[in-house]
Amino acid sequence: MDKLKGNVAIITGSATGVGAATALLLAEKGCHVVINYSKSEKEAKETAAACEEKGSEVLLCQADVSKDDDCRRMTEAAMEKWSRIDALVNNAGTTKFCNHHNLDGLTHEDFTRIYGVNVIGPYQMTRAIAPHMKKTGNGAIVNVASTAALTGIGSSIAYAASKGALVTMTLSLARVLGPEIRVNAVCPGFIQSRWLMEGHGKENYEMIKKYVEDGSPLGATATPEIVAEAILYFISGASITTGETLIIDGGFHLNQVPLARR
């Protein structure tokens, strides 16, 4: 716990899901955290309160990471409060649930919105915090991508493409931000979450979950808390690891099952 005590972490999209689980885990380890949300104010306040109960200092910040001004404002707010930024978790993400066979189901606006949050957002956040994080000499950035980046399977073609771009950007940023900052990515597969259940519908959600569990060597799917543990590893451990991508899917990718055809 002492290793992260007093450190400052910004977690984008941390009102619910993986972001909230990461914020809570970092707070438990002694980090001060920035809880970011775009629309989910009620859930963000609940997550912030839970982090404070663990003894963490919290900054609640409404910001849309697709807007550069918002990224810079959130960064400056953290610096004003704590005068340091040690970790950034680029977790905020969006999609449009659209069958891959339905090429007419995605518009130019859909691609622009999805790339704006999933790719441009992490870039803008990284650019905003980099000068401050370099001063600490041991910063960590973790990008939350997806196995969709590696398989082309996911909630939509636009989403899969955006996560592929995020993985590629992880490599580029790792090269230019070392040695002071390590940049890595996690690639979760199916995550047990309200977001996926609402996107797929309960019946399809349960069908996909069973399909993935039956098709993976470990017979399991991830929870937000499991993904948070992997993110914590890249922040508090992995001291000479950068530009790496960690798959978290119970080994489902090993079987290369074409889920998109179902």
C-alpha positions in Angstrom: 0.0 0.0 0.0 2.8 2.4 0.9 4.1 2.4 -2.7 1.1 4.3 -4.0 0.2 6.2 -0.9 -0.1 9.9 -1.8 0.1 9.3 -5.5 -2.5 10.9 -7.8 -4.4 9.0 -10.5 -6.8 10.3 -13.1 -9.3 7.6 -14.2 -11.5 8.7 -17.1 -15.0 7.3 -17.3 -14.9 6.2 -13.7 -18.5 6.6 -12.6 -19.3 2.9 -13.2 -17.9 -0.3 -14.5 -14.1 -0.8 -14.9 -13.4 2.8 -14.2 -15.2 2.8 -10.9 -13.6 -0.5 -9.9 -10.2 0.9 -10.7 -10.8 4.1 -8.8 -11.9 2.1 -5.7 -8.9 -0.2 -5.9 -6.4 2.6 -6.3 -8.1 4.5 -3.4 -7.7 1.3 -1.3 -4.0 1.3 -2.1 -3.6 4.9 -0.9 -4.0 6.9 -4.1 -5.8 10.2 -4.4 -8.2 9.9 -7.4 -9.9 12.0 -10.0 -13.4 10.6 -10.7 -14.4 11.6 -14.2 -17.8 11.3 -15.9 -19.5 12.8 -18.8 -23.2 12.1 -18.0 -23.5 9.7 -15.0 -23.3 12.3 -12.2 -25.3 10.3 -9.7 -23.1 7.2 -10.1 -19.9 9.3 -10.1 -20.8 10.9 -6.8 -21.5 7.4 -5.4 -18.1 6.2 -6.6 -16.4 9.3 -5.2 -18.0 8.8 -1.8 -16.9 5.1 -1.8 -13.3 6.2 -2.5 -13.4 8.8 0.3 -14.6 6.1 2.7 -11.3 4.3 1.9 -9.4 7.3 3.0 -8.7 8.7 -0.4 -8.9 12.4 -1.4 -11.2 12.7 -4.4 -11.7 15.2 -7.1 -15.0 14.9 -9.0 -14.8 16.2 -12.6 -17.4 16.3 -15.3 -15.5 16.3 -18.6 -15.9 14.9 -22.2 -12.5 13.5 -23.2 -13.3 14.0 -26.8 -12.9 17.7 -26.1 -9.4 19.0 -25.7 -10.4 21.9 -23.5 -12.1 19.4 -21.1 -9.0 17.3 -20.9 -6.8 20.2 -20.1 -9.3 21.5 -17.6 -9.4 18.2 -15.8 -5.6 18.0 -15.8 -5.2 21.5 -14.4 -7.8 20.8 -11.7 -5.8 17.8 -10.5 -2.5 19.8 -10.5 -4.1 22.7 -8.6 -5.4 20.3 -5.9 -2.3 18.0 -5.6 0.5 19.5 -7.7 1.3 16.1 -9.2 -0.1 13.4 -11.5 1.4 9.9 -11.2 -1.0 7.7 -13.2 -3.6 8.1 -15.9 -6.1 5.4 -16.8 -7.7 6.1 -20.2 -10.9 4.1 -19.6 -13.6 6.3 -21.0 -15.2 4.6 -24.0 -18.3 4.5 -26.1 -19.8 2.4 -28.9 -22.8 1.8 -31.1 -24.1 -1.8 -30.9 -24.4 -2.8 -34.5 -24.2 -6.2 -36.2 -21.0 -6.4 -38.2 -22.9 -7.6 -41.3 -25.0 -4.4 -41.2 -22.6 -2.0 -43.0 -25.4 0.6 -43.3 -25.8 0.6 -39.6 -22.9 2.9 -38.9 -22.8 6.5 -40.1 -19.9 8.9 -40.5 -21.2 10.5 -37.3 -21.0 7.2 -35.4 -17.4 6.7 -36.4 -16.5 10.3 -35.5 -18.1 10.0 -32.1 -16.6 6.6 -31.3 -13.1 7.6 -32.4 -13.4 10.9 -30.6 -13.9 9.2 -27.2 -11.9 6.0 -27.7 -8.9 7.3 -29.6 -8.6 11.0 -29.6 -9.7 11.3 -26.0 -6.8 9.1 -24.7 -4.4 11.1 -26.9 -5.6 14.4 -25.6 -5.5 13.2 -22.0 -1.9 11.9 -22.5 -0.8 15.1 -24.1 -2.3 17.2 -21.3 -0.8 15.2 -18.4 2.6 14.3 -19.9 4.6 17.4 -18.9 3.4 17.1 -15.3 3.8 13.3 -15.1 7.4 13.5 -16.5 8.3 15.6 -13.5 7.5 12.7 -11.1 10.0 10.5 -13.1 7.9 7.4 -12.7 4.6 7.8 -14.3 2.2 5.2 -15.7 -0.5 5.4 -18.3 -2.8 2.5 -18.9 -5.1 2.5 -21.9 -8.2 0.3 -21.6 -8.6 -1.3 -25.1 -10.4 -4.5 -25.9 -9.8 -7.9 -27.4 -11.9 -6.4 -30.2 -8.6 -4.6 -31.2 -7.0 -7.9 -31.9 -9.8 -10.0 -33.3 -12.0 -7.5 -35.0 -14.9 -8.9 -33.0 -16.9 -6.5 -30.8 -20.1 -4.4 -30.4 -19.5 -2.8 -33.8 -16.9 -2.5 -36.5 -16.3 1.1 -35.5 -15.6 0.1 -31.9 -13.2 -2.7 -32.9 -11.4 -0.4 -35.2 -11.1 2.3 -32.5 -9.7 -0.1 -30.0 -7.2 -1.3 -32.6 -6.1 2.3 -33.1 -5.7 2.6 -29.3 -3.4 -0.4 -29.1 -1.3 1.0 -31.9 -1.2 4.4 -30.2 0.0 2.7 -27.0 3.1 1.5 -28.9 3.8 5.0 -30.3 3.4 6.8 -27.0 5.5 4.2 -25.2 8.4 5.0 -27.5 8.2 8.8 -27.1 7.3 9.1 -23.4 10.0 6.9 -21.8 12.0 6.8 -19.6 9.8 8.9 -17.3 6.5 7.4 -18.3 5.4 3.8 -19.0 2.5 3.3 -21.4 0.7 0.0 -21.5 -2.8 -1.3 -22.4 -5.2 -3.9 -21.2 -7.5 -5.8 -23.6 -10.5 -7.3 -21.8 -12.8 -9.6 -23.6 -16.4 -10.0 -22.4 -16.9 -8.1 -19.1 -19.8 -8.8 -16.8 -21.3 -5.3 -16.8 -24.5 -3.3 -17.0 -23.1 -1.6 -20.1 -23.0 -4.8 -22.1 -26.3 -6.1 -20.7 -28.0 -2.9 -21.8 -26.3 -2.9 -25.1 -27.0 -6.5 -26.1 -30.3 -7.0 -24.1 -30.4 -9.5 -21.2 -31.2 -12.6 -23.3 -28.3 -12.0 -25.8 -26.0 -10.9 -22.9 -26.5 -14.3 -21.1 -26.1 -16.2 -24.4 -22.9 -14.5 -25.3 -21.5 -14.9 -21.7 -22.2 -18.6 -21.8 -20.7 -18.9 -25.3 -17.5 -17.2 -24.2 -17.2 -19.2 -21.0 -17.8 -22.5 -22.8 -15.2 -21.5 -25.4 -12.4 -20.3 -23.1 -9.8 -22.6 -21.5 -10.5 -21.1 -18.0 -14.2 -21.2 -18.4 -14.6 -17.7 -17.1 -15.4 -14.1 -18.1 -14.0 -10.9 -16.6 -15.5 -8.6 -14.0 -14.7 -4.9 -13.7 -12.7 -5.8 -10.5 -10.6 -8.4 -12.4 -9.7 -5.8 -15.1 -8.9 -3.3 -12.3 -6.4 -5.7 -10.9 -4.6 -5.8 -14.2 -4.6 -2.0 -14.5 -3.1 -1.8 -10.9 -0.3 -4.2 -12.0 0.7 -1.8 -14.8 0.6 1.1 -12.4 2.3 -0.3 -9.3 4.4 -3.0 -10.8 5.8 -3.8 -14.3 8.6 -1.3 -13.6 10.5 -2.0 -16.8 7.5 -2.8 -19.0 6.2 -0.4 -21.6 4.3 -0.7 -24.9 2.7 -4.0 -23.7 -0.8 -5.3 -24.2 -2.3 -7.7 -21.7 -5.3 -9.8 -22.8 -7.9 -10.5 -20.1 -10.4 -13.0 -21.5 -10.0 -16.3 -19.8 -8.0 -17.5 -22.8 -11.0 -17.2 -25.2 -8.8 -15.7 -27.9 -6.7 -18.9 -28.1 -9.6 -20.7 -29.7 -10.3 -17.9 -32.2 -14.0 -18.6 -32.2 -15.8 -16.4 -34.7 -18.4 -14.9 -32.3 -19.3 -12.2 -34.9 -20.9 -14.8 -37.1 -23.4 -15.9 -34.4 
